[in-house]
Amino acid sequence: MKNHLSNLFAIVTATAIFGGLIPTALAQADAGLIANFLAQAKSADDSQLGGIASELTDKIKSFGTSLGDNAAVKGKLDEILGSLTGGKDSAALTSAFDLVKEAKLTPQQTDLAKQVGNVASAFVVQKNFSTIDGAQGDVATIVSSLRAGKIAPAVPAIKNVAGNAHLTDTQKQLISSVADKYAPGLGKAKGAIDAIKKFPGFGN
């Protein structure tokens, strides 16, 4: 009798799961991380960050939903949110850009992964460069272009910000990461120009 009841319970449970009565686990980002990230962004002095953060978490949720139970990529989503909340913006960009490198993504999932990377980049640029002297216009162009998924208009602005004389070492590293993604070759070109300037007769 006991075995009969156990078998019956197993059948009912399996039917419920596969029939959709009991939801299966999805590869969503951690709700706590999302809440903490949004709260921090919305409390920032820069009023733009809250809106970009909301858009980013929406993109992350959409991408997570499309992944089913892919726990490996879910971990990447958590890394992005945790890094951004912890002020580790460079690490966040690395995790965001790595999303498109995941194996076996469908074309739709790849597009969603790119959207996450674009909006994460827009958030980092707004957060770290919006108050730099002479960079406000370029920052606005980068942020609006990346949020819209339009890379071409952002490239000249990225180059301008990268060449701004007021950047700290941390800011230089961040904009280099963004440039490597959206304007590949910029860093090498700048290095070549700097090397040429060191020769006699080529500037100071």
MISE-771151 format. One line per field, with one value per residue (C-alpha): residue number from 1; chain; x, y, z. Coordinates in steps of 0.2 Angstrom, whole numbers, plus 5000, padded with zeros to 4 digits. Example, Ala and Ser with C-alpha at 12.3 -4.5 7.8 and 13.67 -1.06 7.14 Angstrom:
kelum: [1|2]
fifi: [A|A]
px: [5062|5068]
py: [4978|4995]
pz: [5039|5036]
//
This chain:
kelum: [1|2|3|4|5|6|7|8|9|10|11|12|13|14|15|16|17|18|19|20|21|22|23|24|25|26|27|28|29|30|31|32|33|34|35|36|37|38|39|40|41|42|43|44|45|46|47|48|49|50|51|52|53|54|55|56|57|58|59|60|61|62|63|64|65|66|67|68|69|70|71|72|73|74|75|76|77|78|79|80|81|82|83|84|85|86|87|88|89|90|91|92|93|94|95|96|97|98|99|100|101|102|103|104|105|106|107|108|109|110|111|112|113|114|115|116|117|118|119|120|121|122|123|124|125|126|127|128|129|130|131|132|133|134|135|136|137|138|139|140|141|142|143|144|145|146|147|148|149|150|151|152|153|154|155|156|157|158|159|160|161|162|163|164|165|166|167|168|169|170|171|172|173|174|175|176|177|178|179|180|181|182|183|184|185|186|187|188|189|190|191|192|193|194|195|196|197|198|199|200|201|202|203|204]
fifi: [A|A|A|A|A|A|A|A|A|A|A|A|A|A|A|A|A|A|A|A|A|A|A|A|A|A|A|A|A|A|A|A|A|A|A|A|A|A|A|A|A|A|A|A|A|A|A|A|A|A|A|A|A|A|A|A|A|A|A|A|A|A|A|A|A|A|A|A|A|A|A|A|A|A|A|A|A|A|A|A|A|A|A|A|A|A|A|A|A|A|A|A|A|A|A|A|A|A|A|A|A|A|A|A|A|A|A|A|A|A|A|A|A|A|A|A|A|A|A|A|A|A|A|A|A|A|A|A|A|A|A|A|A|A|A|A|A|A|A|A|A|A|A|A|A|A|A|A|A|A|A|A|A|A|A|A|A|A|A|A|A|A|A|A|A|A|A|A|A|A|A|A|A|A|A|A|A|A|A|A|A|A|A|A|A|A|A|A|A|A|A|A|A|A|A|A|A|A|A|A|A|A|A|A]
px: [5000|5014|5023|5007|5005|5023|5022|5006|5014|5028|5017|5006|5022|5030|5013|5012|5030|5029|5011|5016|5007|5023|5035|5053|5068|5073|5090|5084|5097|5095|5081|5090|5105|5092|5084|5100|5107|5091|5090|5108|5107|5091|5098|5113|5115|5115|5096|5100|5107|5090|5083|5097|5098|5080|5082|5097|5088|5074|5086|5094|5077|5072|5089|5087|5070|5076|5089|5078|5088|5105|5113|5130|5124|5113|5130|5136|5120|5123|5141|5136|5124|5135|5150|5140|5133|5150|5158|5168|5163|5178|5173|5155|5159|5170|5156|5143|5154|5157|5139|5139|5154|5143|5141|5124|5115|5101|5101|5088|5098|5114|5104|5098|5116|5122|5108|5114|5131|5126|5116|5128|5141|5129|5127|5146|5150|5136|5141|5160|5162|5146|5155|5172|5176|5172|5165|5147|5141|5151|5145|5127|5130|5138|5124|5109|5117|5121|5104|5096|5108|5116|5135|5141|5136|5145|5162|5168|5162|5171|5187|5184|5182|5197|5207|5201|5215|5206|5204|5210|5220|5204|5193|5207|5205|5186|5185|5198|5187|5173|5184|5191|5173|5165|5180|5193|5210|5209|5221|5234|5232|5234|5249|5257|5254|5262|5277|5279|5278|5293|5305|5314|5305|5287|5280|5284]
py: [5000|5012|5008|5011|5028|5033|5028|5038|5053|5052|5051|5066|5076|5072|5076|5093|5098|5093|5099|5116|5116|5118|5130|5124|5135|5148|5156|5173|5184|5185|5196|5202|5208|5217|5226|5231|5237|5247|5255|5261|5268|5277|5285|5292|5310|5308|5306|5297|5282|5276|5275|5266|5254|5250|5247|5236|5225|5223|5217|5205|5198|5196|5187|5176|5171|5166|5154|5142|5133|5138|5141|5145|5160|5165|5166|5179|5189|5189|5194|5209|5215|5211|5220|5236|5237|5234|5248|5235|5243|5235|5218|5221|5226|5210|5199|5208|5207|5189|5185|5184|5171|5158|5142|5137|5153|5155|5171|5179|5175|5182|5198|5199|5197|5211|5222|5218|5223|5239|5245|5240|5250|5265|5264|5263|5277|5288|5284|5287|5301|5312|5325|5326|5343|5344|5327|5329|5330|5315|5305|5309|5303|5287|5283|5287|5277|5262|5262|5262|5248|5260|5258|5269|5286|5281|5277|5295|5300|5285|5291|5309|5303|5292|5307|5318|5325|5325|5306|5297|5281|5271|5281|5277|5259|5259|5269|5258|5243|5251|5256|5239|5233|5246|5254|5240|5246|5263|5258|5251|5267|5278|5268|5270|5289|5291|5281|5292|5307|5301|5303|5319|5332|5324|5335|5336]
pz: [5000|5005|4989|4979|4987|4984|4965|4964|4972|4960|4945|4951|4954|4937|4928|4937|4933|4915|4913|4919|4936|4945|4937|4933|4939|4926|4924|4931|4940|4959|4964|4979|4968|4956|4971|4978|4962|4958|4975|4974|4956|4960|4976|4966|4964|4945|4941|4924|4933|4939|4922|4914|4929|4926|4908|4911|4924|4911|4898|4911|4915|4897|4893|4909|4904|4887|4894|4903|4916|4910|4927|4920|4911|4926|4936|4923|4926|4945|4942|4932|4945|4960|4952|4947|4965|4972|4962|4951|4935|4925|4931|4927|4909|4907|4912|4901|4886|4889|4888|4869|4870|4878|4868|4860|4861|4849|4837|4849|4864|4856|4852|4870|4877|4866|4873|4890|4886|4877|4892|4905|4895|4895|4913|4917|4905|4913|4930|4928|4914|4915|4926|4916|4910|4891|4890|4893|4875|4870|4886|4881|4863|4869|4882|4871|4856|4866|4874|4857|4850|4838|4839|4825|4832|4849|4841|4838|4855|4863|4854|4861|4879|4878|4873|4886|4896|4913|4915|4930|4928|4933|4920|4907|4910|4909|4893|4886|4889|4881|4866|4864|4862|4851|4843|4841|4836|4845|4859|4846|4836|4851|4856|4839|4839|4857|4851|4836|4846|4856|4841|4839|4829|4833|4846|4865]
//
